[in-house]
Amino acid sequence: MKLFYMPGACSLAPHIVLEWIGKPFELDRVERGKTREPEFLAVNPVGKVPALIEEDGRVLTEAEAILLYLAEKFPDDHLGASPTLEAQYEMHKWMSYLTGDVHPAFYPYFLPQRYITDEHQYPAVREAAYKQIDACFQLLDHHMRDRTYMVEKRRTVLDPYLFVFCRWGKSLSKPFTDYPNLHRFLMQMADDAGVQRAMQAQRITL
């Protein structure tokens, strides 16, 4: 397997999962601003990381789909949901929330130029985005108030995904310690050996 990643991007989540699984894989770093280059578009025409190339040449894309795929491909690592309807629902509910609500909430904060051409309005765009991010973090902090992991009382593919957004949250104007349960989770994940290996490989810090 080969994972195309951008340092610190959402591709960090499947990278961590691959470290947990422990099977051989390769890394291919994609620099910021290079996802629209012909070389990478030949891998993923959407022009986004992550992309995972399987041994048979198939190219898998979209972080949520790759995470769920890896959980199903390597069931002995117990990173997916339990086989009950309720557990499956919880897994997909939170995966959808992280993908559909949390992740896009950061776009206008980090990249206001995508949404408005007047540079003088960038602070206003970021302020509006921050309110959405804060609402997401408030909900997630409440969810994690009595939990070590997002679901199942064990680690799953959800946890590296949440870790990515918590790490991004440290760059916000509001101290991340204001979300005490998410901060606890962030530090817990930062102590994980697989997380540390992935961050070292990507040359990023917490």
Protein Blocks (a to p, Z undefined) as FASTA:
>chain_A
ZZdddehiaklmmmmmmmmnopacddddddehilmgmklmmmmmnopacddddfkopace
hjklmmmmmmmmmmmnopaccfbfklmmmmmmmmmmmmmmmmmmmmmmmmmmlmocblkl
mmmmmmmmmmmmmmmmmmmmmmmmmcfbfghoiacfklmmmmmmmmmmmmpmbdfklmmm
lmmmmmmmmmpmklmmmmmmnopaZZ
